[in-house]
Amino acid sequence: MDLLLWRHAEAVDHPELEQGRQGDALDLARRLTPRGEKQAARMAAWLDRQLPDGARIFASPAQRTEQTALALGRRYKLRDELAPEGDPADLLTLVQWPHGKSPTLVVGHQPTLGRVIARLLGLPEDGCPMKKGAVWWLRQRERNGRLETVIVTVQTPELL
């Protein structure tokens, strides 16, 4: 199974930095900055060339992740379990890791995406931060009778 994790592009800051919390109503309404819109478009163009037509796409209900997913120009589903501060186990259940049949793209948030990567690669839970707008492409495969997770690629908008 192929799992692609795409962190939303750069967004405006939370309007109540000191009192606001990730996942509150003001956080969910945050939009991409003009720079974030460019990051999303650049990454979406690359992803569109790489993703097969049958890929499943899920996004967090936050405005910034939906804007990031929209840049790809493909159908996607918003899923509450991908909201900020989501549980990595819920994400992996949603995508049916490692037994899903279709490549799956998830547009979400840090630290959840980084924690998923860390879990799949056997790293400490907070051992894998993700840059805004970046994509990590992971693959589950069998090698010598053992299942293993490999990194296919890591891309950032600045490197495309």
N, C-alpha and C positions, 0 to 999 in steps of 0.2 A: 504494500500500500504506500502511496505517496501522500504526504501531508505537507502542505505549504502554510506557513504562519506569516501573516503580513501585519505588522504593527501599523496602526493609523499614522498618517503623515502629521507634520507639525500643526498644532492647533493653538488657538488663542488660550491664554492663561485663564484659570478659574477666576471669576470676578470677585470671589471672596477668599483670597488665598489663605488667610489665616484661619478662617472659620469654616470654609468649604471643605467638603470631603469628596474623594473620588466616588462616583456613583450617585451623588445627590442630583436633584433636578437641574441645578445650574451646571453641573459637570456634564450631564448627559446632553445638554443643549450647546455645548462648546462646538464651534465650527473651525474648519481649517483656516489657517492664515493664507495669504496669497502665495507664500513660499511653500506651504503645505499642499496647496492645490497643484503647484508645479511638480512637487515630489510625487504626489499620487499619480499624476498624468504620466510622468516618466516611468515609474514602476509599472503602471498598468499597461503601457505600450510593450514593455518587455514581457510581462506575464502573458499578455494576449498571444504573443508569438510562441510561448512555451506550453501553455495549458491546452490539453485536448478539449474538444468541444463538450464532452460528457462530464467534465469536472463539476463536482458539487461545490457551491460557494455559500459560506455562512458568514454573517457579520453581527457584531454587537449592535444593540439598539441605540448606542450613542451617536449623535449627529456626526461627529468627526469620523467615525468608522464607516458610517453609511456613505458619507461623501467620498471617502477613500475607495470604497467598493464601487460606487457609481462610476468612478473614473475608468474602470475596466470595461464598462458597457455590456456586461453580461447579467443574466438573472442571478439573484442571490436571495437568501432567506435571512431575516433578522431573527436572532435567537437570544432570549433573555439570559441563558446560561453563559453567554459570552460578554456580559456587561462588565464594567470595571470591577476589579477585585474578585473576579470569578474563580472558581475552583478548577485547577488543572484536570482533576479526575472527571468533572462534568464535561469539559471540553473533549477529552479523549473518548468518553462515552458517546457524545454527540456525533463525532466523526467515525465511530466504530473502529477505533484503532485497536489492534493492528490488522483487523480482518475485513475492513471496508474494501469494496471492489473498485470504486472509482477514486481517482485522485481528488483530494479535497483541499480547498483553500479556505482558511479562516482569517478574517480581518478582525483584529482585536487589540488588546491593551497589554502594556507592561504593568505589573510584573507577571501576570498570568501566562503570557506567551513564553517568557523566559523560563518560568517554572516548568512549563510543559517540555521545553527543549531540554532543560537540566534533567528532568525525570527520565526522558527517553534516552539520554546519553549517559546516564549514571553519574551525573555531576551533583554537587551540593545544590540544594533547592534554589538559592539565590545566586548561583554560580554562572548565570547566563543572561546578562542584561541585553536588551535589544534596542537598537537605534531606531528613532522615529522614521517611519516609511520603509524600513528594511523588510526583506523576505528571507526566511529560512526554509529551505526545502529539505525535508527528511524522508527517508525511504526505509521501510521494513523489508528485509529480505532474508532468505535462508542461505546459509553458507556452511558447508560441511556438517549438515544436520542441525545447525544452531540458528535460531532467529537472531538477527542483529539489526540495529538501527544505524544507518549511515547518513552522513550529510551529503546531499547532492550538490547544493550550492548555497551560498549566502550572498545576497545582493543588497546594495544600498542605492538610493536614488542618485547620490553623488557620483557613484562609480559607473553609471550607465550612460 
